[in-house]
Amino acid sequence: MVKKDDDIRFRVDAETAKAAKEKAARLDIPLSHILRQLLRDWIVEDDKQTKESLLGKQ
């Protein structure tokens, strides 16, 4: 297991937080685990990704 020695805090709207927590509970996976994996996946993605493509803006 990787040592977790840093915190990242961010705010989301209540509806998004509730939906994420409910989905994580249905999958029986801690939401923190899902968010860590999403960050790891994003870090290794193609560095040519643009801000617009990341945020869904065109």
C-alpha positions in Angstrom: 0.0 0.0 0.0 1.2 3.5 -0.8 1.8 5.8 2.1 -0.7 8.6 2.1 1.0 11.7 3.6 -0.6 14.6 1.9 -4.1 16.1 1.7 -5.9 17.7 -1.2 -9.1 19.5 -0.3 -11.6 20.8 -2.8 -15.2 21.8 -2.7 -18.1 20.5 -4.8 -21.8 21.2 -4.8 -23.9 19.2 -2.4 -25.7 17.3 -5.2 -22.5 16.1 -6.8 -21.1 15.1 -3.4 -24.2 13.1 -2.5 -24.3 11.3 -5.8 -20.6 10.4 -5.6 -20.9 9.1 -2.1 -24.0 7.0 -3.0 -22.3 5.5 -6.0 -19.2 4.7 -4.0 -21.3 3.0 -1.4 -23.1 1.0 -4.1 -19.8 -0.2 -5.4 -18.5 -0.8 -1.8 -15.4 1.3 -2.5 -14.3 4.3 -0.4 -14.8 7.5 -2.3 -11.3 8.5 -1.4 -10.0 5.4 -3.2 -11.9 6.3 -6.3 -10.6 9.9 -6.3 -7.0 8.8 -5.8 -7.3 6.4 -8.8 -8.9 9.1 -10.9 -5.9 11.4 -10.1 -3.4 8.7 -10.9 -5.1 8.0 -14.3 -5.3 11.7 -15.1 -1.6 12.2 -14.4 -0.5 9.5 -16.8 -2.8 10.7 -19.6 -1.5 12.3 -22.8 0.2 15.6 -21.9 -1.3 17.1 -25.1 -4.7 17.4 -23.4 -6.0 20.9 -23.5 -7.8 22.8 -20.8 -10.9 23.0 -23.1 -11.0 19.2 -23.6 -10.5 18.5 -19.9 -13.3 20.9 -18.8 -15.6 20.0 -21.7 -15.6 23.5 -23.2 -15.4 24.1 -26.9 
